[in-house]
Structure formats: structure tokens, C-alpha cells
Amino acid sequence: MTEGLLIYGDTERSADLFHVLPIMIIDPFLYVEVDGRRVAVNSVIERDRILGVGGIEVLDMSALGREELLAGGMGYDEAEREIALRACRELGVTEAVVPQDFWTGVADHLRAGGVAVRADAEHFAARRRSKTAAQVAGIRKAQKAADAAMGEAARLLRDLPDGISCESVRSSMQAVARDHGCAMADDVIVARGEQAALGHESGHGPVAHGDLILIDIWPRDPVSRCFADMTRTFVAGGAAPDAELLEFWRLCKEALGVSLAAVRPGVSGRRLYDLSAEVFEAAGKLTQRTKPPGTPLMEGFNHSLGHGVGLQIHEDPSLGIAGDDLVAGDVITLEPGCYRQGYGGCRLEDLVLVTKDGAEVLTNFPYGLAP
């Protein structure tokens, strides 16, 4: 039995495939790793671009009889599944590990043809954990765009021009991100008042002096396809925060500090979460550790400490009650938050690169509530 690794898809939608072959290929194809070989099953249309990446062979679909299958009346999708099976036989793959999003139709056809297919999400997540130099560079670029966009939001919230709204702040931030060569989603969070306690509510409506504004943004570098992620909380117009928001902010800042100080390879995400949760619990706030079992937690520190960031905005490692051990090269968020329904909340989020002996904070923006 010869075990291989298979990925099937296109590089636009498959982070696992783009990780190994960082060029845009819009049509789905099979990628194989077996016996030290890395092989893309594709055509002459993409051959030179794939070979240009280096270290990857191309097994041409024509050599596997693609045109003959189509001429014989086989449909395109059916022919693609058969080509995948023939490629496995050609390369000697009799069993394979695949990502959890591997195409079901292809997997069924391979199994029917004698190839044992086994999904292993953790295996593929681990392959993307330690970022490449190009990915780190892309994340740094995206984070610079995030810092600049947050600066634009702070300016608007400080000056409060006529007609300012969550929507106009969001639009202005998107323009700044574009000026820095990055894209920003249409649903980035600019949440005012009680909206800030509603999880991923994107926020809407006019902004007034004294409003609590929570901003969470995640620009993406189009070349590396990697994200950044950051959150800050402001009081519009520079008004003095009330006592509740000031307490929320103090707890978030303390939790951010104690968790950051512990970041290093080998420490578990659960340990970092525990350190942050202890801060809130000591102040009488509920966390996922202390909430009543089997009930949703709507207030307090009601989410994990953070997550990995890279080709996906949410990826391994987890920094929560089921946290993973960190490795050098991980890029993670630390984002403690505290909320109350009907009021709002506060969240502070930094982007952090795990280094060989500690951590490097990639975010470069102040934490203060005054914009």
C-alpha cells in the first residue's frame, strides 16, 4: 500500500491548494504528493505557470486520456473524476489522506476504484501553521493597511463630520486599505452602542458624540492572499467614557497584556485563554469557563481569546477552551472582550507572530478609548 496526499479543487477557493501552489488557477484539478514527488494533474494551459513555481511536476490530463473520455460521451465532471483515479493509478497511490473539504464526488469515485481515501483536517491545518516568508510579508502588508484604516476611523470619530455613520466610516476605511494595496470586506465591523455586544453584527446607523464604537477589521493582501486582523474600541468625539466602559477597557487591556507575555512556542492556546479568563473572572464577569453548563453566554468574556490568521481569517491554532500548542511561525490574534446586552462592550485585538523564543506584535496602533 502506497499512501499519498491528495488535494482537489482550485487555488482561488482552496487555502490548502494555494499554500502549495500560490498562483491563481480557477479550474479544479488534482494535486498529489507521493514518494517525495509533488505533482499537479493539469493541462498545457497551466503547465508553464505551475512549473514556474518550482518543485512541482505536471502530469498532463491528455496523457491520461481526457479527450478520449469526453469524445466517448462522458460528461466533463465525470471525466474529471476518472482522470483523478487514473492519476492515482499512474502515480501508484493506493490510499490517500485528504482535507476535510475534499470533493465528495471525487472521493466516492476514487474509493470505488480501489483508492482508500481518509480525511484528516488536523494534518492539513498543521501544514499551514508555520507561515512562509512570503506569507509573513503579506500579513505585515495587510496589517499596515489595517493600522492606516483604523487611523482613518479614529480621525473621523474624533472630528465627527456631518453625516458620519457606521457605513461612512466603513467605506472610508475600505478606501484607505485600497490605497495600501489591500482589500477589505464589505461587512467589517463598525458597531455603535448596544450593537457592539452582538458578536459579528457589522453595525449601522448615524454616529453621535459620546457613542461607544467597536471596530474590527481584517484587510487582505491580494498577492499572498493572507489576512490581518485587529480591533479597537472608541468613544466618539473624545467624550469621557462612562464607568462601565472604562472597566471593560481596563479588563481587556490587562487580559491582553498577561496573555501576550506568555506567548511562545510550546505554550497551549488553552493556557493563554485561561490567563485572560482569570482577569475577567476576578472582576466577577462570566467566561466560557464559568457560565452555567448548556447555556449560551451572552455577556462578559463570551468568546475565545483568539485564533490563527493566514490564508483564512479564522484558522488553527485555537486559543480557547480547546486550544492548540503554539509553534514558531504561527500568526495569532489576542482579542479579549467584555460585553453587556443592551449596552455594548469593548474588545482589543492585536495580531502576533510567534517567534522562536517569544512573540512579535504586528499591530501598531494605540489602545486608548479616545480616537
N, C-alpha and C positions, 0 to 999 in steps of 0.2 A: 504493500500500500504506500503510495507517494502522496503526502499531504502538501497542498499548495494553499495560497491565499488568493481569493478572488474578490474583485470589486466590479460591479456592473452599474453603469449609469453614465451621466455626462458631467463634465467638470464644472458646469455652472451651478448645479444643484447638489452635487455630492462633495462634501468637505473632505471626506476620506480620499476621494479620487484626485481632487485638486491638490491635496497635500503632497501626493507622489508625482503628480503631473501638472505643474502650475501654469497651464496655458488654457485658453478657452476653447473647448470642444463641445459643441451644442448637441450633437447626436450621441445617443448612448452606445457604449461599447464595453467589451470585457477587458479587464486588466488582470494579469496573472503574475504571481511570484511563486517560483518553484525551483528547487535545486540551485539557488543562488542567482537565478535569472529573473529579470523584470521585463515583462512582455505586454505590449498593448496590441490587442486584436483589432485592427482598423484597416483603412484603405489607403491608396496612393494619395487621396485628397489631403490626408493629415500626416502622411509619412514623414516628410521632411521636418515639419514642426515638432513632431514627437521626438525624432532622432536628435533634434537640436537641443532638447533638454539635457541629454546625456545620460548614459547608463541604462537606457530603456530600448529594447528591441521592438520591432514591429512585425507581427505575423499578419500578413495580408489576408483579408477575408476572401479575396478572389482565389487564393491558393487553397482555400478550404471549400470552394465550390459554391460561393454565394450566388453568382449569376445563374448557374445551372439550377439551383433551387428555385429562384424566382421565375426563371423561364419555364420550369416544370409546373408552375401554377401555385407554388407555395406563397402565402402572404408574407409581407415584409416582417411583421413581428414574429411569425412562426420561423421564418428563415434566420432571423437574428438569434433565436433560442437554439436552433440547430447548429449554427456557427459556433456558439458558445460551447456546446457539447463537443463538437469536432475539435475545437481548440484545446479543450482539456485532454482529449484523447491524444492529440498531436504532441502535447507537452508532457504527457504522462501523469496527469493529475487524476488520481482516483478518489481522493477525499479532499475537502477544502474547508477552510474557515472563511466566513463572510461577515460583513457588517450586518447589524440588525435591520437595516433598511434595504437589504439586497432584494432585488425584484423577485416577487413570488413566482411569477410565470417562468422565469429563467431557472430558479431553484427547482421547481417541480420537474422541468424538462431534464435538468442535469441528474436529478435523483432517478428519474425513470430510465435514464441512460447509463446508470451504474456509478455515478459520482456521488459520494456521500457528502452532503452539504450541512455544515454546522455553524450557526450564528454565534458570535462572541463579541458582544458590544464592548466589554472591558478591554479586550485585546486591541481593538481599533482605536478606542479612546486613548489608550496608553501610547500609541504610535504618534499621536498629535500633541502630547503633553509638553514635551520639551521643544520649544519653538526654534525654528531655524533662524539664521542671521537675517535672512530676507524678511521673515515674518516679524521678528522683533523690530526691524527698521520700519515696517509698515505700521505696526502698533504704535511706535513712537510718533510717526507722522500723524496718525489718526488722533492720538492724544493731544498733540499740539493744536490740531483743529478743534478738539473739544475744549481745551483751555481758552482758545480765542473766542469760540462761540459762547462759552459761559461768560467771558468778559463782556461780550456784546449784550447778553441778557442782563448782566449786572448794571451796565450803563443805562439801559432802558428802564430798569426797575428803580434806579436811583433818580433819573430825571423825570420819569412819568410823563412822557409826551402825550398830547391829546389823542384820544382814541386807542391808547395802549390796551392790549388784551393778551390773553394767553396765546391766542392764534397769531397775533402780530409778533410777539416775542419769539415764538417758534419759527416763524417764517424768516425773521432776521437772523436767527442762529443758523438756519439752513444755508442762507446766503453766505455767511462767514465761513462755514465749513466748506462750501464750494470754492470760495476764494483760496482756501488752503488745500485744494485738491482732493477733498474728501466728500463723500455723500452722507446725508443724514436723513433718517426715516421721517415719514410724514407724521408718525404717531409718537415722537419723542415727548417726554412728559414735561409739561409746564402746568402744574396743578396749583390752584389757588384755594386757600381756606380749607374747608372740610373735604374738598376733592383730594387733598394730599394724603388722606387716610384710606383711600380706596384702591390701594395696590397699584395696578398698572393703568389706572384712569389717566388718559393723556392730558386732561384739563381743558377748560373752555371758559369763555366769558371775559368781561372787562376787568381790568386790574385797578384797584383803588389804593390810595395812600393807607398804609398800615396793614395791607393784606399779607398773609403768610403765603409764600410762593415756593413750592418744591420743584426743582428742575433736575431731570435725569436724562442724559443724552448719551448716544452711542454712535459716533461717526465711524465710517468705514473707509479704509484706504482701498481704492479700486485696483491697484496693482497686486498687492499681496493678498487682497480680499480679507484682511484682518480688521477687527474692530478695536475700538477703545470704549471705555465706559466710565462715566463719572456722575456724581450727584452733589448738589449743594442746595441749601435752603436759605431763603432771604425774607426780609420784611420790606415790602415795597415802600419807596420814598424815604428810606432810612429811619422810619419810625422806631421807637423803642419797643422791643419785644415784650409781650406780657410774661408773667412769671412762669406759666406752664410751658410756653415755647422755650424760654430760657433754660428750664430744667431739662426738657427733651434734648436741646442742643448740647448742654453740658454732659449728659449721659452718652450721647452719640460720640462726642469728641473724646471722652475718656475711653469708651469701648474701642474706638478706632485706634487710639494710642497703645492700649495694652495688647491688642491683637497684633498690630504691626510689629511691636517689639519682639514678639515670639516667632515671627515668620522666618523659617529657614528650611532647607531640605530635611526631610525625615519627620518633621512635626506633622501631626494629623490635622486635617481641616476640622475635625470634631473638637480637638483641643483648642483651636483658635476660636471656634464658636462658643465653647464653654467659657473661655476667658471673657468674651464680650457679653455673654448672657449674665454672668455673675454681676457685672456692673449694673444692669437693669434690675435684676432680682434684689440686689442690696437696697435699691431705691423703692422697692415694693411694686415693680412692674412685672406683669406676666411675660413669660417667654415660652417657646415651644417645649422647654423642659418642665415648666411648672403649670401649664394650662391643664384644666380638667381633661382626663382621657376621653377620646372620641368626640371632642367638640372642636369646632373651628375657633381659631384665635383671631379676633377682630381688632384687638388693641394691644398696647405695649410693644415689645420687640417681637413681632409676629412672623418673622421670616428668618431664613438662614443668614449667616454672616456674609456670604459671598459665593463666588463661582469662578470657574476658569473662563478666560476670554481668548479668542483666537479667530479661526475661520468661522466659528459660530459665536454669537454673543453670549450664549449660555452653553458651556461645555465643561468637561472634567478639568480640574478636580472640584468636588463638592466641599463646601465649608459650612456644614450644618450638622444635624444630629446623625447623619450617616456620612461623615466626612472622610476624604481620602488623604493618604500621606502625600506631602508635597515633594516634588523633585525639582532639581535645578533646571531652570528654563521654563517652568510654569509661569504663566501670567494670570494673576487672580485679582478679583475685586475684594475689597473690605468695605462693607456698606451697612453698618449698624443703623437702625432706625427705631423711632418710637412714635406711636400714633394713638389718637383717641377719636372714635367715630363721632361725627357731628362737629368736630373741632378742626382736625387736621393732624399735622405731625411734622417730624424732622427726620431727614436722612442725610448722612455724609458718606460719600463714596470716593475712595481712591483706587487707582489702578497700580498694581505692584508686580514687579518682576522678581521671581525667586532666584537668587544668585547662589554661587557655590557655598557661601558662608553667611547668608542672611537675605536681605531684601533691598531692592531699589524702588522707591516710589516714583512712578512715571508721571503722576498728576502734579501740575504746578499751578495751583490756584488756592487762594486763602479760604479759610473756613467760616469767616465771620458772617453773622446774620445781616449786617448792614451791606447792601450791594455796592 
